[in-house]
Amino acid sequence: MDRLQDLYESLIEARRESGQDAVPFHKFAELVKNQVTKLRQSGSHEVAFRVAVKEGKVSLTARALKGAKKT
């Protein structure tokens, strides 16, 4: 839960700096949950998220960590 909150705060800060509105936490949490579920179904056991700003737009990307093993 702490990592989810930290990721959310990073996203909100980036959106604020680029002049975009905040996203409600519950919608953000649902998006993260869906991305993790999707990647795990494809065989990934660990997922990394990144907040990026490109051309003034903030994006949240999820990717499977290669070589990560289920513990």
PECOR-V12211 format. One record per pair of residues at least 24 apart in sequence whose ideal C-beta (glycine too) atoms are under 10 Angstrom apart, sorted by the first residue. I is the first residue (numbers start at 1). J is the second residue. D is the distance in whole Angstrom. If there is no record, write none. Layout:
# PECOR-V12211
{{I J D} {I J D}}
This chain:
# PECOR-V12211
{{1 29 9} {3 32 10} {3 49 9} {4 28 8} {4 29 6} {4 32 6} {4 33 9} {4 49 9} {5 29 10} {7 32 7} {7 49 6} {7 50 9} {7 51 7} {7 60 8} {8 32 9} {8 51 10} {8 60 10} {9 51 10} {10 49 9} {10 50 9} {10 51 5} {10 58 10} {10 60 9} {11 49 9} {11 51 5} {11 58 7} {11 59 9} {11 60 6} {12 51 9} {12 58 9} {13 51 8} {13 58 9} {14 51 5} {14 52 8} {14 53 6} {14 57 10} {14 58 5} {14 59 9} {14 60 9} {15 51 9} {15 53 9} {15 57 9} {15 58 5} {15 60 10} {16 58 9} {17 53 8} {17 56 10} {17 58 8} {18 53 6} {18 55 10} {18 56 6} {18 57 7} {18 58 6} {19 56 8} {19 58 10} {20 53 10} {20 56 9} {20 57 8} {20 58 6} {23 58 9} {23 60 9} {28 60 8} {31 60 7} {31 62 9} {32 60 8} {32 62 8} {34 62 9} {35 60 8} {35 61 9} {35 62 4} {35 63 9} {36 62 7} {36 64 10} {38 62 8} {38 64 10} {39 63 8} {39 64 5} {39 65 9} {40 64 9} {40 70 9} {43 70 10} {44 68 7} {44 70 10} {45 69 7} {45 70 4} {45 71 8} {46 70 8} {46 71 9}}
